[in-house]
Amino acid sequence: MLKKILMLMVVTMISGAVFAAGEHSASGTVNAVKTAEGKLNISHGPIKSMNMEGMTMDFKVADPAMLDDVNAGSTIDFTLAKDDKGGLVITDLEVTGASTAKAADGHSHTH
């Protein structure tokens, strides 16, 4: 019985370490900046530390000011962590390539 309890504790600690590993690094392209929702829609590559394939999805940002740094078409490196509800949130990002999208005034704006 003690052996089973110890084994369960070890498995729990290992699986907890995988899920609580904290932060995960990723790269992708911003498809949309959803300011009202505090989210970015990103097409990202595989996130190996999470065993996640590349896909397109929305991510919340930890600080809404992060949205000021990106435009649709920007390529970014970003860091993900789980929030208090278990959802993924971007805790840090760096623009690695500026968008060449034209603004409504017809000019190209890059950040």
Number of C-alpha atoms within 10 A of each C-alpha: 6 7 8 9 10 11 12 12 12 12 12 12 13 12 12 11 11 12 15 12 13 11 19 17 17 19 21 22 23 23 18 17 19 15 14 7 12 17 22 24 18 23 18 21 15 16 16 12 13 13 8 11 11 15 12 15 13 19 18 19 21 17 13 13 10 18 16 10 13 22 23 18 18 23 22 20 16 20 18 22 20 17 13 8 6 9 11 19 21 23 18 16 19 15 19 14 15 17 19 15 15 11 11 7 7 8 10 11 13 15 12
